[in-house]
Amino acid sequence: MRVGDAEMTDQPFAVLPLPRYLTDRGNRRPIAGFIGYELLTRFAVRLDYDVGTLTLRPERDFCYKGAMLANPDIGVTQIAHRLGVSPATLYRYIPAARSANMPGG
């Protein structure tokens, strides 16, 4: 399976029609589908809400280099809360965040 430059092999996928109650967003474009755990755990994922993009990079190419959000006043705890995960989950995948001087972390 290939999404842009990201590629996965030897991974079973399910392709199912989605009911309208899951895809309908009123006046906005409908949801086209869901990306699952198997894909997201194999890549470093960057979400840019302002632009509306999701970028997948192989984990081996990822290196944490700074603030997790454009606003440096938002710490690891607040980011984890927004994502619905524990701070420990972020530290697991971004070890440098533990030593970074991030308020609220």
N, C-alpha and C positions, 0 to 999 in steps of 0.2 A: 504494500500500500504506500502510495506517495501523496503527500500534501505539500505542494511547493517543492522545496529542496529537502524536506524531511522524508525519510523513507524507513519503513518497518518491513521486516521479512519474518516468515514463520510465525505469524500472529493471526489466529482466527478472529473474524469480525462478524457481527450481525448487522444486517441491513433490514430495517423494518419500517413500514409506513407509520408515521406519527399521527395520532388523532388530532383533530382540529383544536380541541381544548388545550393541547400542549403547545401548539404552534401559533395560534392566533394572538396577535399583539395589538389589536385594534387598528389604528391608522398607520402603525409602523409595519415594516416588512415582517412577514412571518418567520419564525425560527425554522431554519433549514435542517437542523439536526443537532446531535449531541456528540461531543468528543469525550471519550471515556478514559478511565483510569489507566488502562494499558498503554495508551498513547501518551498521556500527560506525564506518567512516571518515567518514561524513557528519554525525555527531552527537558532542557531548561526552557521554561515557558515565560514569555514576556507579554503582558497584556497592556496595551496602550488604549485606555478608554477614550482619550481625547481624539485620537485618530480612528479608533474602531478596528484595531488590528490585534492579532494574536501571532506571535513569532515563536517558532520552534527551532531550537538549536541543539545539536547533539551535546550531551552532558560533557563529553571530553573536551569540547570547544568552549565551555562556559567557565568564566572566572569572575567572581564577585569583585566589582571595582568601585563601589560607592554606595550612595544612598539608594534604598529600595524604591523610593518614590521621589517625585520632583520636589516635594516639600520635606526638607531635612528635619523639620520639627516633629514629624510623625515617626514614632519609634516602632520597634519590632512588635511590642504588645498590641499596639493599635492596628498594625498591618495584619497580624495574626487574627485579631478579632474581625476585621473586615473580610478576611478570607474564610473565616469559619474554621480555623485550625489553631492548634496550640503553638505558642512561641517555640517550643521544642522542635516542632516539625520544621519551622523555618531554619532553626539553627542546624538541624540535621543536613539540610540541603545547601545552606549558605553558612558554613562554619565561621567565616570572617565576620558575620553580623554579630557574633557573640562578643568580639573584642572591639567592634566599632563603637565610637562615642555617639550613640544614638539615644536621644532623650526618650523616656517612656519605655525603653527596652528592658 
